[in-house]
Amino acid sequence: MDQFVVSARKYRPDTFDMVVGQRSITNTLKNAIRTNHIAQAFLFCGPRGIGKTTCARILAKTINCANITEKIEACNECDSCLSFNQSHSFNVHELDAASNNSIDGIRALVDQVRIPPQVGEYKVYIIDEVHMLSQQAFNAFLKTLEEPPAYAKFILATTEKHKIIPTILSRCQIFDFARISVDDIARQLAYVAKQESVEADPNALHIISQKADGAMRDALSIFDQIHSFTGSKITYQQVIENLNVLDYDYYFRMTELILEGKAADILLLINDILQKGFDGADFITGYGTHLRNLLVCKDPATISLIEASEEIRKKYIEQSAHCPKPFLLECLEVNNKADIEYKASNNKRLLLELSLLQMASLEKKKTVQSP
């Protein structure tokens, strides 16, 4: 039986061009290598699972490659690349600052820095979660970071840049990694699904992408979970059931009922949602996003801001045509007020129902008031 390798490891990028959603950063790093303007120290910061450590490893591998390609990528054939790929490179050292945050760990690193590389041009030190270092460890690291040997390069990675002391920040080139967009994650998941011979509904992949909250690693972990649950075919319905996500259709139906002012049907629909185990706070948050998407559809220039598949975007455009702009703004105001008051409310269900009925009365009032 073959050993299973999680997708986050199996499809981890090993070239700059394979990194998802960080094009400006990878281009800057490639240009630095091309022009031989490689800084002594880099700081990669941003949320989890977006490619900080991956880019650090690719950079470390590429600058030591003996035959860098025309596209400024590692050749994967020279001795340096082969030893890196087999995880026994003597030129690349990784330190997890979360578990080695004492001054002793940094002193050992400083002692290593004094030894020049035996093969290749640079010795690269990747320090992950660098914000976890103690104050004493930071101070011990300062001098080496300020005046390292020409062959030493430091790549620091962190999710909490504000915890790093200014004297360290001033000695690094700082790269702020962005959250990966839903569309970029969905495209990568579609590629992974194809490689794994999995038939995946685009709407299902978009739900996974939204649930990942901008983190590619989280998206791949969720994909593995869904793949184990569904087998070789991933459908939208299976994903929302497995991830306990409220179906888009509920929001579209609720908006239709509010526009028609059908109070009884609104109460029955919210009862159906609550009976299925969904929390009222989650519905308010989701419905706020739904109303915002309808408002965004009012201008063709902003339709691209909707993080959903093409099929769902068409449904938003269609429903938006029936929703006046002032009505959507008032509904958003009511929804936002409910969101603020929900946690403190003693009767949460009543607050939710009352908010939806208020929205229904908005359109009804305009119908009654119109001549």
N, C-alpha and C positions, 0 to 999 in steps of 0.2 A: 504494500500500500504506500503510495507516494505521500510524502510529508506535505501538509497544506502550508502554503505561505500566504499571509494576509496581503490583500491588494495594496495596502499602503506601503509595504516593503517591496512587493513584486513589481509595482509600477512606479517606484521612486525614480524621479528623473536622474540621469547620469550625464546629461549635457545641458548647457545653458538654454538651448532652443527647446528642450523638453519641459522646462519649468513653466508652470501654468500661472497666468495672471500677474507676472512681475516683469513684464517686458522692458520697462525703462531701467530697472535695476540691472538685469542681465546684460542689456546693451552697454550700460556704463562700465560694468566689470570687464566685458569683452574689449571695449575700447581702451581701457586701462592696460590690459594685457598686450593689445596690439601696439600701443605707443610706449610700452615699458614704463608706465607711470603708476606702478603698483605701490599703494601706501604701505606704511609699516604696520598699521593697525586699522581694522575695520570693526564697526559695531552694527550688527544686523538686529533691528528691533521691530516688533509688531506682534499681533495676536498669535495664538497657537496654530500649528498645522498649516502654515501658509508658505513654507519653503525656506526658512532662515538657515537651518542646519544643512539642508540639502544644498543650498547655494554655497554655503561655506565649504562643503566637501568638494563640490564641483570646481570651485575656485582653487582650492588646495591641490586638487588633482591636475588641473589644467596648467598652472604655473610651473609645475614640475615635469610636465610632459616634454619628452625629447623631440617630438615631431608634431607640434601643434598644427592643426589643419588650417586651410584658408579661411574657414568660418570661425576661427578662434575657438576650437573645441579640442579636447584631448583625443589622441589617436587611438587609445585603447589597445595599443600593440607594443609600445616600448616597455622596458623593464619597470620603469616607474609606474606606469598605468596598470600593468599587470599585477604588480605587488599591491597597489592601492585597491584594485578590484577584488583581490583575494584577502583583503583586510590585514595585511602584514607589512604595510609600508613603514619604514623607519623615519620617513620625512614628515609624516602627518601624525600629530598627537592630539587626541581628543580628551578633554577633561570636563567632567560633569561637576559644575560648581555647587550644585545642590547637595551632593554627597561628599565633596572635597572642598568645603568652604573655609577650612582653617588655614592659618598662616603656614603650617607645615607643608600642605599641598602645594602652595604657591612657591615656597622655598625650593621644593623638589623640582618644580617647573623651571625656576630661574637657573638652577644648576644644570638642567638639561640644555637650556638655551646656549650655554657657553660652548657646547660641543658642535662643531660645524657638520653639515650633512656629508655623508660618505658617498651617496649617489644622488644625482639631481642638484638643482640650484638652490632650493629653499627648504628650510624647516618651517612647517606651518603648525601653529598651535590654535586649535579650535576650543574655545571655552564656552560651553553651553550654560544657559541660566546664570550668567555672570553676576546678575544682581544679588544672588544668594551669597556671594563672598562676604566675609566679615570685614569690618573696618580695618583691622590689622592686616588682613590678607590684601585688601586694596592698596594699603600703604606700602606693603612689601613689593607689590607688583608695579608700582608707579615708575620707579627708576628704570626698570627693564623695558617698560612700555615706552618711555620717553626716549631712551637711547639704546635701542636693541642693535645687535650685530646686523650687518647688511643682509645676511642670509635668513634672518628670522622674520616671520610674518605672523601677526596675531589676528584672529577672527573671533570676535566676541558676539554671542547671541543672547538676546533677552526678550522676555515678554513685558518687562516692566522697566522701561528706560529711566523713569523718574527716580528710581531707587539707586541709580549709579551716580557716584560722586562726580561733580563737575570737572575735577582734575583728570579723571579718566576720560570723560566725554571729549575734553579739549584735545586729547591726544589721538583721537580716532576719526576716521571718515565714517559719518553716520548715514546708514541707509534705512529708511522707514518703509517696511514692507506693508502693502495694503491688503485688506481682506479681499479674497478672490470673489469675483462677481458670480451670481447664480448661473448666468449663461455659460461662463467659462468652465465652471464646475460640471454643469450638465453635459457640455461637449466632451470633457475628459471622461465622464462616466459612460457616455455613449461609446467612446473608444475602448474603454476597459470591457464593457459588455460585449462588444464585437470580438475582442481578443479572447474572451472567455466563452464564446459561442452562446451568449445569453440574449434572448429576444426581449428587449426592454421598451416599454411604452414611454415616449418622450415626456408625457405629463408626469409619469411616475418618477423619472429622473429629476425633473424640476422640483418635485416635492422633497426628494432626498437632498437636493442642492440647497433648498431653502432651510431645511432642518439643520444642515451642517453649519450655518451661520458664518459663511466665508472661509471655512477651514477645509482644505482639500483632504487632509488626513481623516477628519471626521466623516466627510462624505464617503470616502472609500471604506471606512469601517462600517458605516450604515449600509452601504451597498453589499458588503460581505454578509451582513446580518440578514438582509432581505433575500439575497441569493440563496442562503441556507434554508430560508423559510419557503421560498417559492419554487426553487429548482431552476430550470433553464428558461423560464418565461416570467418576466416581472411585469405585472399590470398595475395600473393606477389604484384600483380598489384594494389590492393586496398590500400596497405600500401604506395607504392611509389607515388600514386596519392594523398593520403591524406597528406603525409609528404612533398610533392613536392621534391622528390628525383629522380635523374636521373637514369634510368634503367641501370643495368650492360650491357645489350645487346648493348647499344649505344657505350660503350667503346670497346667492343669486335669487333663490326662492324667497328669502326673507325680504329682500329689496322689492321684489314684485308685489308681495303682500302689503308692504308699507306704502308703496305707490298707490295701490288699490284701496288702502285704508281698511283692510279686513282684520279687525281687532281679534276676533275669535280665532281665526286661522293663525295669526301671529302667536297667540298664546299656546295653541296646540303645537306649533312648530318648535317653539322654545322648550316646551315640555318634552318633546321627542328628543331634542338635543341633550337636555339634562339627564333624561332617563338612560341615554346611551353612555353616560359616565363622563361627559365633557364638563369641565368647570366653567362657570359663568364668566370668570375673569378672562379665560382663554377665548371665549366667544366674543367678548367686548373688544379684546385686542385684535382678533382676526377680522371682526366686522369693521373696525376702524380702518384697517388696511384695505378692506374691500371698498369702503366709501372713498378712501383716498385714491385708489386705482380708478374708480369711476370718474372722479374729478380730474385726474391726470389725462384721461381719455378725451376730455373736452377740447384739448388742443393737440392736433396731429404731431406737433413738434415734441411733445412730452410723452407720447405713447411708449417710447423705448424705455422709459423709467419703470415700467411694470415688469416685475420679476416673475414671469410666468411663461409657459410655452405659447407658441403661436396660436394654437387652438383656443386656449383660455383667453388670450388677448382679444381674439375676435369676439368672444362672448362679452367681454368687458366693453368693447366699442359699441356693440349692439345694445346692451342695457343702458350704457351712458347716454345714448341718444334719447331715451325716455325720461331721463332725470335732469330737471333744470338745475343750473349751477347754484343759484341761491338755496335751493332745497338741499343739495348735497352739503353745502357749507353749514347750514343749520343742523343737519343730521350729524355731521362731524362734531359740531359743538356739543350736542346732546350726548353723543357717544363718549367724547373726551371727558365730560363732566361725570358720566357714570364710571368711567375708568378711574378717575381720581377718588370718587366717593365709595367705590365698591368695597375696598378693604375694611373701611371703618363702619360699613353698614351692618346693622343687626339682622336685617331681613334682605339678604342679597338677592334672592329670587324676585322679590317685589321690586327692588331697584332696577333689575334687568328688564322685567316686564314693563314697568312704568316708562323706562327710557325708550323702549321700542314703540310703545303706544303713543308717546309724545312725538316720535318721528312720523308715525302714521297720521297724526292729527295735523302736522305741518302742511301736507299736501291737501288734506281735506279742507282746511281753513281757506287756502287759496282758491279752491274750487267754489266754496260758498261765497267768498268775498268778491269773486270776479263777476262783472255785470252780465 
